[in-house]
Amino acid sequence: MHVSIADDMKKRFHAACAIRGLKMSQVVVEMIEQWLKVDDASASAIEPGESVTTSKVTRSQWGDSINV
């Protein structure tokens, strides 16, 4: 998977992961897993034809474990 993000965001993410002793890929996998759990839980509330985006996920749904 290749993801394009701004250099500043990548640097901040890298630094936050390094401070915690984590690899960026570990954190990305965890965030995707958490997003999928939220998506699975809310899938029944989605109207046919409606797209699923992160704008539907609030910070409280993500939880504190991904604050990087």
N, C-alpha and C positions, 0 to 999 in steps of 0.2 A: 504494500500500500504506500502510495506517495501522497503527501499532503502539503499544499503550499500555504505557508503562513508568513506573516511579516517577520523580518529579521529581529526586530525588537521583541516581539512576542516569543520567538524561539529562544532568544537569549535569556529572557526572564524565566521561561519554562525550564530551560536547561539548568539555570542557577537554582531554582526552587527544588528541582529533583536532586541536584548534587548535594544541596544542604541536607536533604533527608536521606542521602545515601541510596537513592533509587535511580534506575535507568528510566529514561524518558519513555521507552517502549513499554515498560512495566506499568507506568502510570496511564498511558494511553489505553492499554488493554483493559485496565481497571475501569477507566471512565466509560469505555464502550460497553463493558459488561453491565455497569450500573445504568447507563442510558437504555440498554436493551431491556433491563428489568422494569424500568419505568414505562418504557414503550409497551411492553407486554401487558402491564397492568392497566394502561390507558387505552389499549387498542380497541376495546369494546365500546369506548365512548367516541370513537372517530366515525364521522359520517362517511358514507361511500363516496369515493372520489376525492376526499380531503387528504392533503399531504401531511406527513408527520415530520415536524422539524423541531429543533432544539428550542424554538421559541415557545413551544408548548410545555417545556420542562422548566420548572422554577428552581431556584437555588436550593430551596428546602427539600425538593425531591431528590437532588443530587446527594445531599448529605455532606457532612464535614470531612469525610475521608478523602475527598479529592481536592481539597483546598491546596493548590500548589502555586 
